[in-house]
């Protein structure tokens, strides 16, 4: 009797193998054959699921982002405004080994996508989604009186994105200068700029 293959599970295994290869060897040294070996399948099996390296890497990026969203959604149940935004930021920053791998996937994709309009379109779509999720939490914070008076929500959203992207790059290239403590201090400084003063500080 032929073995029943769970195609969704097999596809996920290949994507996870892609994450491991990128994190270990870098994008420049990542090939589809290398990923197939890491996933324990033939190149033909990999080609059945992904049309080429571009499609595989795009799927790996999208799946990595979906993992971050999933964790954030679970943690943010019952939260809104700045507390929910802080959770979103913490899950997006490279604060531990798992999130450092996600940062490496992100940064590696940037370089690979340059000059490739199709991949840049995918990256832009993913960034647009994150921008809107951050913006929604800032709108909630404004409506709940949690933001400093005069805060430009669009600019604050861009600042949050810039912090995520900048620390992702720094953690990948300069890990010794991008410790967890430094990242949390920068996040606290950003929230200090946009958050409404506490009653004690206001007085």
C-alpha positions as CSV (number, residue, x, y, z in Angstrom):
1,X,0.0,0.0,0.0
2,X,1.5,3.3,-1.0
3,X,2.5,5.7,1.8
4,X,0.1,8.6,2.3
5,X,2.0,11.9,2.1
6,X,0.7,14.9,4.0
7,X,1.6,17.6,1.5
8,X,1.1,20.5,3.9
9,X,3.4,18.9,6.4
10,X,6.0,18.1,3.8
11,X,5.9,21.7,2.5
12,X,6.4,22.9,6.1
13,X,9.3,20.6,6.6
14,X,11.0,22.0,3.5
15,X,10.4,25.6,4.7
16,X,11.9,24.8,8.1
17,X,14.9,23.2,6.4
18,X,15.3,26.5,4.4
19,X,15.3,28.5,7.7
20,X,18.0,26.3,9.1
21,X,20.2,26.5,6.0
22,X,19.9,30.3,5.7
23,X,20.6,30.8,9.5
24,X,23.6,28.4,9.4
25,X,25.2,29.1,6.0
26,X,23.8,32.4,4.9
27,X,21.9,33.3,1.8
28,X,24.9,33.4,-0.5
29,X,25.7,29.7,0.3
30,X,22.1,28.5,0.2
31,X,21.0,26.4,-2.8
32,X,17.9,24.4,-3.5
33,X,19.9,21.1,-3.6
34,X,21.4,22.0,-0.2
35,X,17.9,22.7,1.2
36,X,16.7,19.3,-0.2
37,X,19.5,17.5,1.6
38,X,18.7,19.4,4.8
39,X,15.0,18.4,4.4
40,X,15.9,14.8,3.7
41,X,14.3,14.7,0.3
42,X,15.3,14.6,-3.3
43,X,15.7,17.6,-5.4
44,X,12.8,16.3,-7.5
45,X,10.5,16.3,-4.4
46,X,11.5,19.8,-3.5
47,X,10.8,20.9,-7.1
48,X,7.3,19.4,-6.8
49,X,6.5,21.9,-4.1
50,X,8.4,24.9,-5.2
51,X,9.1,26.1,-8.7
52,X,12.5,27.5,-7.9
53,X,14.7,29.3,-5.3
54,X,12.7,32.5,-5.5
55,X,9.4,30.8,-4.7
56,X,11.0,28.8,-1.9
57,X,12.6,31.8,-0.3
58,X,9.5,33.9,-0.6
59,X,7.5,31.1,1.1
60,X,10.1,30.8,3.8
61,X,9.8,34.6,4.5
62,X,6.0,34.6,4.5
63,X,6.0,31.5,6.8
64,X,8.5,33.2,9.2
65,X,6.3,36.3,9.4
66,X,3.2,34.1,10.0
67,X,5.0,32.5,13.0
68,X,5.6,35.9,14.5
69,X,2.0,37.0,13.9
70,X,0.7,33.7,15.4
71,X,2.8,34.2,18.6
72,X,1.7,37.8,18.9
73,X,-2.0,37.1,18.4
74,X,-1.9,34.5,21.2
75,X,-0.1,36.8,23.6
76,X,-2.3,39.8,22.8
77,X,-5.6,38.1,23.5
78,X,-7.5,40.7,25.7
79,X,-4.8,43.4,25.1
80,X,-5.0,46.6,23.1
81,X,-3.2,49.9,22.6
82,X,0.4,50.3,23.9
83,X,0.5,47.0,25.8
84,X,-0.4,45.1,22.7
85,X,2.0,47.1,20.6
86,X,4.8,46.3,23.0
87,X,4.1,42.6,22.7
88,X,4.1,42.9,18.9
89,X,7.4,44.7,19.0
90,X,9.0,42.2,21.4
91,X,7.9,39.3,19.2
92,X,9.4,41.0,16.2
93,X,12.8,41.9,17.7
94,X,15.8,39.5,17.7
95,X,15.8,38.9,21.4
96,X,16.5,35.1,21.5
97,X,17.8,32.4,19.3
98,X,14.5,31.7,17.6
99,X,13.9,35.4,16.8
100,X,17.5,35.8,15.8
101,X,17.0,33.1,13.1
102,X,13.9,35.0,12.0
103,X,16.0,38.2,11.7
104,X,18.6,36.4,9.6
105,X,15.9,35.1,7.3
106,X,14.5,38.7,7.0
107,X,17.8,40.4,6.4
108,X,19.0,37.7,4.0
109,X,15.8,38.1,1.9
110,X,16.4,41.9,1.6
111,X,19.7,41.3,-0.2
112,X,18.4,38.5,-2.3
113,X,15.3,40.6,-3.4
114,X,17.3,43.6,-4.6
115,X,16.9,43.8,-8.4
116,X,14.0,41.3,-8.4
117,X,10.7,43.1,-8.7
118,X,8.6,40.1,-7.9
119,X,10.4,39.4,-4.6
120,X,10.4,43.1,-3.7
121,X,6.6,43.2,-4.3
122,X,6.2,40.3,-1.8
123,X,8.5,42.0,0.7
124,X,6.5,45.3,0.3
125,X,3.2,43.4,0.9
126,X,4.5,41.8,4.0
127,X,5.8,45.2,5.3
128,X,2.5,46.8,4.5
129,X,0.7,44.2,6.7
130,X,3.1,44.8,9.6
131,X,2.7,48.6,9.2
132,X,-1.1,48.3,9.4
133,X,-0.9,46.1,12.5
134,X,1.4,48.6,14.3
135,X,-0.8,51.5,13.1
136,X,-3.9,49.8,14.5
137,X,-2.4,49.4,17.9
138,X,-1.3,53.1,17.9
139,X,-4.8,54.1,16.9
140,X,-6.1,52.1,19.9
141,X,-3.6,53.8,22.1
142,X,-4.6,57.2,20.9
143,X,-8.3,56.4,21.5
144,X,-7.5,55.1,25.0
145,X,-5.4,58.2,25.9
146,X,-2.1,56.3,26.1
147,X,-0.2,58.5,23.6
148,X,1.6,61.7,24.2
149,X,-0.3,64.7,23.0
150,X,0.5,65.6,19.4
151,X,2.0,62.2,18.5
152,X,1.9,61.6,14.7
153,X,0.6,58.1,14.4
154,X,2.0,57.6,10.9
155,X,5.5,58.7,12.0
156,X,5.3,56.6,15.2
157,X,4.4,53.6,13.0
158,X,7.5,54.3,10.8
159,X,9.6,54.6,13.9
160,X,8.5,51.2,15.2
161,X,9.2,49.6,11.8
162,X,12.6,51.3,11.6
163,X,13.5,50.0,15.1
164,X,12.5,46.4,14.1
165,X,14.5,46.5,10.8
166,X,17.5,48.3,12.3
167,X,17.8,45.9,15.2
168,X,17.3,42.9,12.9
169,X,20.2,44.0,10.8
170,X,22.4,44.9,13.7
171,X,21.7,41.6,15.5
172,X,22.7,39.8,12.3
173,X,25.8,41.8,11.5
174,X,26.9,43.0,15.0
175,X,25.5,40.6,17.6
176,X,28.0,41.7,20.2
177,X,26.7,45.3,20.0
178,X,23.0,44.4,19.8
179,X,22.4,42.6,23.1
180,X,18.9,41.9,24.5
181,X,19.5,44.7,27.1
182,X,20.4,47.2,24.4
183,X,17.4,46.3,22.3
184,X,15.0,46.6,25.3
185,X,16.5,50.0,26.2
186,X,15.9,51.3,22.7
187,X,12.4,50.0,22.7
188,X,11.7,51.6,26.1
189,X,13.2,54.9,24.8
190,X,10.8,54.8,21.8
191,X,7.8,54.2,24.1
192,X,8.9,57.0,26.3
193,X,8.8,59.3,23.3
194,X,5.3,58.3,22.2
195,X,3.6,57.4,25.5
196,X,1.6,59.8,27.6
197,X,3.5,61.0,30.7
198,X,2.5,59.2,33.9
199,X,0.7,61.3,36.5
200,X,3.8,61.4,38.6
201,X,6.1,62.7,35.7
202,X,3.4,65.1,34.5
203,X,3.3,66.7,38.0
